[in-house]
């Protein structure tokens, strides 16, 4: 079969001076060995001396590729390993100070913060059972509340949930579960939390919805601002930064807010939003994609660096 292919397509390879070389090359390819310096050199030398084939052997061309084209069935095709795309500005250490959360351990071994969203529930249960009973009290199934925290009587608490020291959960707050509320946080009237991590001193004080999101140290969401955590077409969320993008594999993904982020009143953070640390978002904004740190988001086409 190999003879027929060569005879029909590249007859000069049947030259007696070359036959042994390409036969050996083919054998090497078949056994998964894609390079032999002497064989490669002899084949290339032949083609440098003759133009009968109309094929130019350049140093950049791997002989294995040539024989794959000539006789594709002799080499087992393996899956090409896809290079993992990275977005430095979205990495955990770029967004958060992990010393400002009781949940620091959940971020170990991952690159991007959204990777921990599916792990929050189990992490809370595991961590809650290790908390100091002199500092935290257990209120119902998988609900741990620091004794120094202030929780309004009419606030709704559902587990798994940890409310850390000094936090304030106000009247009619609705915590649906899978939530970690950090030290000195404020969860206000009619604010709803679901599958979230609030770092220390976060404020979501007035009519906020925060779902499948992580809010960094001292970040603040103005009245009525929300995270939208599901796309309208129900497809998986992709984080986009200009032409770069990362597929998260998540159907539910709200927003990742870095430390000291300020979100203006009545803003909507669309699924897959990532906002860098120390960034301010104007009121009534509709935000999507990645917003750089230390910047001011006025609208989609006007994002400026802070003068600090």
Residue frames as qw, qx, qy, qz and C-alpha x, y, z in Angstrom:
[[0.000, 0.884, 0.467, 0.000, 0.00, 0.00, 0.00],
 [0.307, -0.785, 0.105, 0.527, 2.81, 2.41, 0.86],
 [0.411, -0.107, 0.605, 0.673, 4.49, 1.67, -2.51],
 [0.220, 0.621, 0.669, 0.345, 1.25, 2.41, -4.39],
 [0.125, -0.933, -0.260, 0.217, 0.79, 5.76, -2.60],
 [0.360, -0.633, 0.328, 0.602, 4.38, 6.85, -3.27],
 [0.405, 0.103, 0.701, 0.577, 4.29, 5.65, -6.87],
 [0.151, 0.730, 0.615, 0.257, 1.07, 7.57, -7.55],
 [0.155, -0.966, -0.202, 0.048, 2.02, 10.80, -5.80],
 [0.154, -0.897, 0.395, 0.121, 5.78, 11.31, -5.25],
 [0.952, 0.287, -0.075, 0.073, 7.60, 9.01, -7.67],
 [0.357, 0.722, -0.480, 0.348, 11.11, 10.50, -7.03],
 [0.565, -0.562, 0.498, -0.342, 11.00, 8.90, -3.58],
 [0.984, 0.071, 0.160, -0.040, 11.45, 5.57, -5.38],
 [0.390, 0.772, -0.479, 0.151, 14.99, 6.65, -6.28],
 [0.878, -0.076, -0.425, 0.206, 17.29, 3.81, -5.06],
 [0.368, 0.310, -0.422, 0.768, 19.44, 6.38, -3.24],
 [0.286, -0.314, 0.235, -0.875, 16.47, 7.42, -1.15],
 [0.707, -0.248, -0.531, -0.397, 14.19, 4.41, -0.76],
 [0.613, -0.170, -0.666, 0.389, 15.84, 3.04, 2.39],
 [0.111, 0.064, -0.347, 0.929, 15.67, 6.47, 4.05],
 [0.477, -0.188, -0.066, -0.856, 11.97, 7.12, 3.57],
 [0.745, -0.204, -0.610, -0.175, 11.11, 3.52, 4.43],
 [0.476, -0.113, -0.621, 0.612, 12.97, 3.94, 7.69],
 [0.120, -0.116, 0.156, -0.973, 11.27, 7.31, 8.22],
 [0.640, -0.231, -0.382, -0.626, 7.87, 5.69, 7.73],
 [0.705, -0.187, -0.666, 0.158, 8.75, 2.90, 10.15],
 [0.268, -0.005, -0.482, 0.834, 9.86, 5.42, 12.77],
 [0.361, -0.175, -0.040, -0.915, 6.61, 7.34, 12.39],
 [0.721, -0.224, -0.540, -0.373, 4.58, 4.20, 12.74],
 [0.668, -0.235, -0.599, 0.374, 6.35, 3.42, 16.00],
 [0.319, -0.904, -0.284, 0.029, 5.70, 6.92, 17.31],
 [0.556, -0.464, 0.136, 0.676, 9.27, 8.19, 16.85],
 [0.397, 0.871, 0.287, -0.043, 9.02, 11.39, 14.89],
 [0.162, 0.936, -0.308, -0.042, 12.65, 12.40, 14.40],
 [0.872, -0.166, 0.238, 0.395, 15.92, 10.89, 13.28],
 [0.060, -0.834, 0.214, 0.505, 18.62, 13.42, 12.41],
 [0.289, -0.296, 0.747, 0.521, 20.43, 11.29, 9.83],
 [0.321, 0.453, 0.806, 0.205, 17.29, 10.17, 7.99],
 [0.123, 0.894, 0.320, -0.290, 15.85, 13.67, 8.06],
 [0.149, -0.720, 0.368, 0.569, 19.08, 15.11, 6.68],
 [0.330, -0.057, 0.812, 0.478, 19.30, 12.63, 3.81],
 [0.273, 0.663, 0.693, 0.070, 15.73, 13.28, 2.71],
 [0.035, 0.921, 0.108, -0.372, 16.20, 17.05, 2.85],
 [0.272, -0.524, 0.559, 0.583, 19.50, 16.81, 0.92],
 [0.380, 0.266, 0.811, 0.357, 17.73, 14.87, -1.83],
 [0.199, 0.826, 0.527, 0.006, 15.10, 17.55, -2.24],
 [0.141, -0.838, 0.149, 0.505, 17.65, 20.31, -2.27],
 [0.298, -0.308, 0.701, 0.570, 19.28, 18.63, -5.29],
 [0.073, 0.276, 0.819, 0.498, 16.11, 17.98, -7.27],
 [0.311, 0.167, 0.174, -0.919, 13.01, 19.98, -8.04],
 [0.251, -0.073, -0.840, -0.475, 11.14, 17.12, -9.65],
 [0.190, -0.454, -0.845, 0.210, 8.69, 16.74, -6.77],
 [0.101, -0.631, -0.223, -0.736, 7.90, 20.41, -6.42],
 [0.657, -0.692, -0.300, -0.003, 8.20, 20.04, -2.65],
 [0.241, 0.685, -0.396, 0.562, 10.42, 22.36, -0.63],
 [0.748, -0.417, -0.456, 0.243, 11.82, 20.93, 2.58],
 [0.004, 0.778, -0.234, 0.584, 12.45, 23.73, 5.02],
 [0.270, 0.188, -0.773, 0.543, 14.05, 23.42, 8.42],
 [0.393, -0.112, 0.380, -0.830, 10.75, 24.44, 9.99],
 [0.811, 0.029, -0.280, -0.513, 8.94, 21.45, 8.49],
 [0.539, -0.362, 0.731, -0.209, 8.93, 18.33, 10.64],
 [0.224, 0.204, -0.873, -0.383, 9.44, 15.13, 8.59],
 [0.150, 0.254, 0.910, -0.292, 6.70, 13.48, 10.64],
 [0.400, 0.554, 0.254, -0.684, 4.23, 16.00, 9.23],
 [0.336, 0.454, -0.600, -0.567, 5.34, 15.10, 5.68],
 [0.161, 0.045, -0.980, -0.106, 4.80, 11.38, 6.23],
 [0.265, 0.370, 0.700, -0.550, 1.50, 12.04, 7.98],
 [0.469, 0.543, -0.077, -0.692, 0.28, 13.76, 4.81],
 [0.319, 0.375, -0.781, -0.384, 1.72, 11.04, 2.57],
 [0.532, -0.131, -0.831, -0.096, 0.30, 8.10, 4.52],
 [0.352, -0.512, 0.227, -0.750, -1.96, 9.36, 7.33],
 [0.883, -0.307, -0.188, -0.300, -3.06, 5.95, 8.59],
 [0.760, 0.153, -0.505, 0.379, 0.45, 4.98, 9.77],
 [0.171, 0.194, -0.492, 0.831, 0.42, 7.48, 12.65],
 [0.263, -0.617, -0.730, 0.131, -2.10, 7.43, 15.45],
 [0.009, 0.619, 0.086, 0.781, -3.66, 10.84, 15.74],
 [0.387, -0.378, -0.640, 0.546, -3.54, 12.15, 19.29],
 [0.081, -0.920, -0.374, -0.084, -5.49, 15.04, 20.72],
 [0.403, 0.463, -0.175, 0.770, -3.51, 18.23, 20.60],
 [0.397, -0.517, -0.540, 0.532, -3.20, 19.66, 24.07],
 [0.075, 0.840, 0.284, 0.456, -4.94, 23.01, 24.16],
 [0.367, 0.146, -0.372, 0.840, -2.98, 25.76, 25.82],
 [0.232, -0.705, -0.624, 0.244, -4.89, 27.15, 28.75],
 [0.147, 0.697, 0.137, 0.688, -5.83, 30.76, 28.28],
 [0.461, -0.413, -0.488, 0.615, -5.01, 33.09, 31.13],
 [0.015, -0.832, -0.173, -0.527, -6.19, 36.51, 32.27],
 [0.464, 0.080, -0.520, 0.713, -3.74, 37.86, 34.81],
 [0.171, -0.286, 0.168, -0.928, -6.02, 40.66, 35.95],
 [0.748, -0.302, -0.236, -0.542, -8.71, 38.11, 36.92],
 [0.638, 0.049, -0.713, 0.284, -6.46, 35.94, 39.07],
 [0.579, -0.676, -0.453, 0.051, -7.29, 35.67, 42.75],
 [0.582, -0.391, -0.163, 0.694, -4.18, 37.42, 44.05],
 [0.191, 0.244, 0.248, 0.918, -4.87, 40.37, 41.74],
 [0.344, -0.574, -0.427, -0.608, -8.36, 40.89, 43.16],
 [0.697, -0.637, -0.210, -0.252, -8.33, 39.90, 46.81],
 [0.014, 0.544, -0.693, 0.474, -6.42, 40.07, 50.06],
 [0.706, -0.183, -0.664, -0.167, -7.10, 36.59, 51.42],
 [0.279, -0.023, -0.673, 0.684, -6.23, 37.70, 54.93],
 [0.303, 0.009, 0.187, -0.934, -9.58, 39.50, 54.93],
 [0.759, -0.068, -0.302, -0.572, -11.85, 36.45, 54.89],
 [0.651, -0.318, 0.630, -0.281, -12.57, 33.43, 57.03],
 [0.899, 0.327, 0.257, -0.138, -12.83, 31.49, 53.76],
 [0.074, 0.782, -0.547, -0.288, -9.20, 31.84, 52.63],
 [0.449, -0.244, 0.853, 0.106, -8.68, 28.07, 52.39],
 [0.691, 0.498, 0.496, -0.169, -11.33, 27.65, 49.69],
 [0.427, 0.864, -0.173, -0.201, -9.11, 29.56, 47.25],
 [0.396, -0.556, 0.698, 0.216, -6.16, 27.22, 47.60],
 [0.483, -0.011, 0.824, 0.298, -5.18, 25.44, 44.41],
 [0.433, 0.710, 0.544, 0.112, -7.31, 27.53, 42.05],
 [0.404, 0.101, 0.207, 0.885, -6.43, 30.40, 39.73],
 [0.167, -0.356, -0.269, -0.879, -9.68, 32.30, 39.27],
 [0.264, -0.074, 0.593, -0.757, -12.20, 33.15, 42.00],
 [0.727, 0.077, -0.109, -0.673, -15.22, 31.83, 40.12],
 [0.551, 0.193, -0.810, -0.047, -13.73, 28.35, 40.33],
 [0.056, 0.022, -0.827, 0.559, -14.77, 28.15, 43.98],
 [0.513, -0.087, -0.015, -0.854, -18.46, 28.93, 43.42],
 [0.789, -0.098, -0.508, -0.331, -19.50, 25.24, 43.21],
 [0.579, 0.037, -0.698, 0.420, -17.52, 24.51, 46.39],
 [0.158, -0.445, 0.275, -0.838, -19.07, 27.09, 48.73],
 [0.783, -0.364, -0.154, -0.480, -21.81, 24.87, 50.16],
 [0.915, -0.122, -0.340, 0.180, -19.59, 22.00, 51.24],
 [0.434, 0.348, -0.376, 0.741, -16.86, 24.35, 52.42],
 [0.359, -0.526, 0.148, -0.756, -19.25, 26.13, 54.80],
 [0.897, -0.333, -0.159, -0.245, -20.40, 22.87, 56.36],
 [0.834, 0.076, -0.340, 0.428, -16.83, 21.69, 56.82],
 [0.244, 0.404, -0.302, 0.829, -15.60, 25.00, 58.23],
 [0.508, -0.549, -0.034, -0.663, -18.65, 25.55, 60.42],
 [0.910, -0.327, -0.250, -0.053, -18.09, 22.33, 62.32],
 [0.718, 0.054, -0.303, 0.625, -14.60, 23.52, 63.30],
 [0.007, -0.694, 0.031, -0.719, -15.57, 26.97, 64.59],
 [0.198, 0.069, -0.683, 0.700, -14.94, 27.93, 68.22],
 [0.312, -0.607, -0.710, -0.171, -18.20, 27.44, 70.14],
 [0.330, -0.578, -0.366, 0.650, -17.21, 30.24, 72.50],
 [0.051, -0.302, 0.228, 0.924, -17.27, 32.68, 69.57],
 [0.393, 0.008, -0.550, -0.737, -20.00, 31.23, 67.33],
 [0.513, 0.085, 0.698, -0.492, -23.37, 29.75, 68.10],
 [0.003, 0.089, 0.876, 0.474, -25.21, 27.28, 65.92],
 [0.455, 0.281, 0.308, -0.787, -28.71, 28.34, 64.92],
 [0.832, 0.385, 0.138, -0.375, -30.48, 25.53, 63.14],
 [0.906, 0.109, 0.329, 0.243, -29.04, 23.21, 60.51],
 [0.675, 0.183, 0.215, 0.682, -25.65, 24.34, 59.22],
 [0.043, 0.877, 0.114, 0.465, -26.06, 27.93, 60.38],
 [0.647, -0.313, -0.307, 0.624, -23.30, 29.49, 62.45],
 [0.025, 0.891, 0.143, 0.430, -23.59, 33.04, 63.73],
 [0.426, 0.203, -0.466, 0.748, -20.92, 34.89, 65.69],
 [0.330, -0.640, -0.619, 0.314, -22.17, 35.94, 69.09],
 [0.198, -0.468, -0.057, 0.859, -20.98, 39.49, 68.42],
 [0.030, 0.204, 0.611, 0.765, -22.99, 39.75, 65.17],
 [0.337, 0.295, 0.394, -0.803, -26.27, 41.64, 65.07],
 [0.048, -0.182, -0.857, -0.479, -29.09, 39.84, 63.30],
 [0.426, -0.074, 0.065, -0.899, -32.52, 41.47, 63.10],
 [0.508, 0.068, 0.764, -0.392, -35.41, 39.36, 64.32],
 [0.705, 0.542, 0.278, -0.363, -37.17, 39.54, 60.95],
 [0.221, 0.621, -0.669, -0.344, -34.11, 38.64, 58.88],
 [0.970, 0.095, 0.060, -0.217, -34.39, 35.26, 57.14],
 [0.109, -0.643, 0.753, 0.083, -31.45, 32.90, 57.53],
 [0.972, 0.147, 0.040, -0.180, -31.08, 29.65, 55.62],
 [0.494, -0.580, 0.604, 0.235, -28.06, 27.36, 55.72],
 [0.746, -0.243, -0.195, 0.588, -25.40, 26.55, 54.99],
 [0.057, 0.899, 0.057, 0.430, -24.40, 29.94, 56.36],
 [0.624, -0.292, -0.316, 0.652, -21.66, 31.57, 58.41],
 [0.009, -0.928, -0.106, -0.356, -22.04, 35.09, 59.77],
 [0.656, 0.120, -0.385, 0.637, -18.74, 36.30, 61.15],
 [0.392, -0.512, -0.441, 0.624, -17.92, 38.57, 64.06],
 [0.081, -0.449, -0.069, 0.887, -19.29, 42.12, 64.15],
 [0.006, 0.211, 0.683, 0.699, -21.50, 41.67, 61.09],
 [0.335, 0.293, 0.410, -0.796, -24.94, 43.28, 60.88],
 [0.009, -0.263, -0.853, -0.450, -27.88, 41.62, 59.15],
 [0.213, 0.062, 0.204, -0.953, -30.75, 44.07, 59.04],
 [0.544, 0.313, 0.524, -0.575, -34.54, 43.91, 58.96],
 [0.778, 0.505, 0.215, -0.306, -35.99, 41.76, 56.15],
 [0.112, 0.602, -0.737, -0.285, -32.64, 40.64, 54.78],
 [0.944, 0.144, 0.107, -0.277, -33.06, 37.36, 52.89],
 [0.037, -0.590, 0.797, 0.126, -30.11, 34.96, 53.03],
 [0.871, 0.162, -0.189, -0.423, -31.08, 31.93, 50.95],
 [0.923, -0.263, 0.266, 0.089, -28.06, 29.81, 51.84],
 [0.820, 0.206, 0.123, 0.519, -24.51, 28.93, 50.80],
 [0.127, 0.896, -0.015, 0.425, -23.32, 32.28, 52.09],
 [0.656, -0.266, -0.307, 0.636, -20.34, 33.51, 54.07],
 [0.040, -0.938, -0.133, -0.318, -20.79, 36.97, 55.57],
 [0.630, 0.240, -0.385, 0.630, -17.45, 38.35, 56.71],
 [0.400, -0.445, -0.443, 0.668, -16.45, 40.35, 59.76],
 [0.027, -0.513, -0.154, 0.844, -18.17, 43.74, 60.11],
 [0.047, 0.220, 0.694, 0.684, -20.23, 43.29, 56.96],
 [0.371, 0.289, 0.353, -0.809, -23.60, 44.97, 56.49],
 [0.004, -0.253, -0.871, -0.421, -26.45, 43.06, 54.83],
 [0.175, 0.072, 0.210, -0.959, -29.34, 45.47, 54.60],
 [0.539, 0.344, 0.476, -0.604, -33.08, 45.72, 54.25],
 [0.790, 0.506, 0.185, -0.293, -34.48, 43.53, 51.46],
 [0.198, 0.663, -0.692, -0.208, -31.01, 42.44, 50.37],
 [0.976, 0.033, 0.112, -0.183, -30.88, 38.88, 49.06],
 [0.049, -0.653, 0.748, 0.108, -27.78, 36.67, 49.19],
 [0.961, 0.104, 0.189, -0.174, -27.30, 33.29, 47.54],
 [0.912, 0.115, 0.118, 0.376, -24.09, 31.26, 47.05],
 [0.240, 0.887, -0.132, 0.373, -21.74, 34.11, 47.89],
 [0.690, -0.279, -0.287, 0.603, -18.61, 35.00, 49.79],
 [0.014, -0.952, -0.037, -0.304, -18.51, 38.47, 51.31],
 [0.598, 0.185, -0.420, 0.658, -15.02, 39.38, 52.49],
 [0.346, -0.511, -0.494, 0.613, -14.66, 41.43, 55.67],
 [0.034, -0.530, -0.142, 0.836, -16.33, 44.87, 55.83],
 [0.044, 0.242, 0.690, 0.681, -18.40, 44.45, 52.66],
 [0.280, 0.343, 0.427, -0.789, -21.58, 46.53, 52.49],
 [0.119, -0.274, -0.756, -0.582, -24.70, 45.47, 50.59],
 [0.007, 0.171, 0.606, -0.777, -27.05, 47.66, 52.60],
 [0.424, 0.408, 0.260, -0.765, -30.11, 48.55, 50.48],
 [0.759, 0.484, 0.206, -0.382, -32.19, 46.43, 48.11],
 [0.159, 0.612, -0.716, -0.295, -29.33, 44.45, 46.60],
 [0.983, 0.061, 0.107, -0.138, -29.35, 41.03, 44.97],
 [0.044, 0.694, -0.716, -0.067, -26.00, 39.23, 45.18],
 [0.943, 0.013, 0.270, -0.193, -25.96, 35.72, 43.76],
 [0.917, 0.169, 0.159, 0.325, -23.12, 33.38, 42.77],
 [0.288, 0.856, -0.133, 0.408, -20.65, 36.15, 43.43],
 [0.715, -0.315, -0.276, 0.560, -17.60, 37.07, 45.51],
 [0.015, 0.946, 0.059, 0.319, -17.21, 40.56, 46.95],
 [0.653, 0.208, -0.389, 0.616, -13.76, 41.68, 48.12],
 [0.435, -0.419, -0.456, 0.654, -12.69, 43.50, 51.27],
 [0.027, -0.541, -0.211, 0.814, -14.53, 46.81, 51.85],
 [0.008, 0.193, 0.640, 0.744, -16.38, 46.62, 48.56],
 [0.235, 0.386, 0.495, -0.742, -19.75, 48.38, 48.50],
 [0.088, 0.372, 0.756, 0.531, -22.86, 48.07, 46.36],
 [0.181, -0.003, 0.118, -0.976, -25.09, 51.14, 46.21],
 [0.508, 0.258, 0.579, -0.584, -28.83, 51.00, 46.74],
 [0.747, 0.498, 0.172, -0.405, -30.63, 48.88, 44.16],
 [0.323, 0.618, -0.673, -0.246, -27.50, 47.59, 42.45],
 [0.912, -0.070, 0.328, -0.235, -27.58, 43.89, 41.64],
 [0.128, -0.391, 0.844, 0.344, -25.61, 41.00, 40.19],
 [0.832, 0.280, -0.077, -0.473, -27.34, 39.21, 37.32],
 [0.415, -0.466, 0.781, 0.022, -26.17, 35.62, 37.60],
 [0.601, 0.227, 0.757, 0.123, -27.87, 33.79, 34.70],
 [0.003, -0.180, 0.487, 0.855, -27.79, 34.70, 31.01],
 [0.599, 0.270, 0.160, -0.737, -31.14, 35.23, 29.33],
 [0.727, 0.328, -0.484, -0.360, -30.41, 32.42, 26.85],
 [0.872, -0.391, 0.236, -0.176, -29.34, 30.13, 29.72],
 [0.818, 0.421, -0.303, 0.247, -25.98, 29.33, 28.08],
 [0.770, -0.372, -0.193, 0.481, -22.76, 28.94, 30.06],
 [0.099, -0.982, 0.021, 0.158, -21.02, 32.09, 31.21],
 [0.761, 0.294, 0.011, 0.578, -17.86, 33.27, 29.46],
 [0.333, -0.794, -0.032, 0.507, -15.56, 35.90, 31.00],
 [0.606, 0.613, 0.244, 0.444, -14.55, 38.38, 28.29],
 [0.316, -0.758, 0.072, 0.566, -11.83, 41.01, 28.22],
 [0.223, 0.641, -0.434, -0.593, -11.67, 42.54, 24.77],
 [0.689, 0.350, -0.539, -0.334, -10.71, 39.74, 22.39],
 [0.166, 0.230, -0.916, 0.284, -9.67, 37.45, 25.23],
 [0.732, -0.292, -0.050, -0.614, -12.17, 35.11, 26.81],
 [0.022, 0.223, -0.942, 0.251, -12.31, 32.24, 29.28],
 [0.657, -0.267, -0.522, -0.474, -15.07, 29.66, 29.33],
 [0.305, -0.438, 0.602, -0.594, -16.09, 29.12, 32.94],
 [0.340, -0.085, -0.932, -0.095, -18.32, 26.08, 32.46],
 [0.018, 0.305, 0.697, -0.649, -20.81, 27.71, 34.85],
 [0.025, -0.621, -0.649, -0.439, -24.46, 28.44, 34.15],
 [0.335, -0.902, -0.259, -0.082, -24.71, 30.65, 37.23],
 [0.607, -0.089, -0.093, 0.784, -22.03, 33.27, 37.74],
 [0.035, -0.941, -0.317, 0.109, -22.77, 36.80, 38.93],
 [0.285, 0.881, -0.204, 0.317, -19.81, 39.08, 39.57],
 [0.773, -0.218, -0.243, 0.545, -16.34, 39.07, 41.08],
 [0.024, -0.960, 0.008, -0.279, -15.67, 42.38, 42.83],
 [0.633, 0.234, -0.434, 0.596, -12.11, 43.09, 43.93],
 [0.421, -0.489, -0.466, 0.606, -11.19, 44.79, 47.18],
 [0.093, -0.499, -0.134, 0.851, -12.46, 48.36, 47.67],
 [0.071, 0.291, 0.664, 0.685, -14.79, 48.33, 44.66],
 [0.228, 0.379, 0.399, -0.803, -17.61, 50.89, 44.70],
 [0.101, 0.345, 0.803, 0.476, -20.70, 50.12, 42.63],
 [0.184, -0.022, 0.051, -0.981, -23.12, 53.00, 42.05],
 [0.482, 0.236, 0.595, -0.599, -26.84, 52.88, 42.77],
 [0.738, 0.472, 0.279, -0.393, -29.15, 50.89, 40.48],
 [0.235, 0.590, -0.694, -0.338, -26.30, 49.41, 38.46],
 [0.967, 0.069, 0.135, -0.204, -26.57, 45.94, 36.90],
 [0.151, -0.585, 0.774, 0.189, -23.52, 43.67, 36.85],
 [0.831, 0.274, -0.254, -0.412, -24.14, 41.18, 34.05],
 [0.965, -0.188, 0.177, 0.037, -23.14, 37.48, 34.27],
 [0.847, 0.180, 0.044, 0.498, -19.39, 37.03, 34.18],
 [0.078, 0.929, -0.095, 0.349, -18.49, 40.55, 35.32],
 [0.771, -0.257, -0.224, 0.537, -15.07, 40.94, 36.95],
 [0.026, 0.952, 0.001, 0.305, -14.18, 44.32, 38.47],
 [0.649, 0.240, -0.422, 0.585, -10.61, 45.01, 39.55],
 [0.486, -0.539, -0.456, 0.515, -9.67, 46.32, 42.99],
 [0.197, -0.498, -0.111, 0.837, -10.14, 50.03, 43.85],
 [0.053, 0.216, 0.591, 0.775, -12.47, 50.63, 40.90],
 [0.273, 0.371, 0.440, -0.771, -15.57, 52.84, 40.95],
 [0.130, 0.358, 0.806, 0.453, -18.68, 52.21, 38.85],
 [0.198, -0.082, -0.029, -0.976, -21.02, 55.10, 38.03],
 [0.463, 0.258, 0.641, -0.555, -24.68, 54.84, 39.08],
 [0.707, 0.517, 0.193, -0.442, -27.14, 53.35, 36.57],
 [0.132, 0.571, -0.733, -0.347, -24.36, 51.47, 34.81],
 [0.967, 0.130, 0.089, -0.199, -24.78, 48.23, 32.87],
 [0.115, -0.713, 0.685, 0.096, -21.49, 46.41, 33.31],
 [0.987, 0.110, 0.099, -0.055, -20.22, 43.27, 31.57],
 [0.760, 0.477, -0.268, 0.350, -16.82, 41.70, 31.06],
 [0.707, -0.287, -0.253, 0.595, -13.59, 42.65, 32.80],
 [0.005, 0.965, 0.027, 0.262, -13.05, 46.15, 34.22],
 [0.602, 0.353, -0.434, 0.570, -9.47, 47.07, 35.09],
 [0.544, -0.566, -0.435, 0.442, -8.38, 47.88, 38.63],
 [0.281, -0.492, -0.081, 0.820, -7.92, 51.49, 39.85],
 [0.074, 0.199, 0.535, 0.818, -10.30, 52.78, 37.22],
 [0.343, 0.336, 0.385, -0.788, -13.60, 54.63, 36.87],
 [0.179, 0.293, 0.864, 0.367, -16.34, 52.98, 34.86],
 [0.255, 0.292, 0.102, -0.916, -18.57, 55.67, 33.36],
 [0.819, 0.347, 0.119, -0.441, -20.05, 53.57, 30.58],
 [0.933, 0.098, 0.305, 0.163, -19.02, 50.73, 28.29],
 [0.653, 0.596, 0.074, 0.460, -17.02, 53.04, 26.04],
 [0.051, 0.794, -0.258, 0.549, -15.59, 55.28, 28.73],
 [0.850, -0.475, -0.146, 0.175, -13.43, 53.63, 31.37],
 [0.270, 0.819, -0.303, 0.405, -10.65, 55.84, 32.68],
 [0.676, -0.046, -0.534, 0.505, -7.76, 55.29, 35.06],
 [0.414, -0.870, -0.250, 0.095, -7.91, 57.00, 38.42],
 [0.332, 0.702, -0.298, 0.556, -5.51, 59.85, 39.12],
 [0.772, -0.617, -0.149, 0.037, -3.95, 58.72, 42.36]]
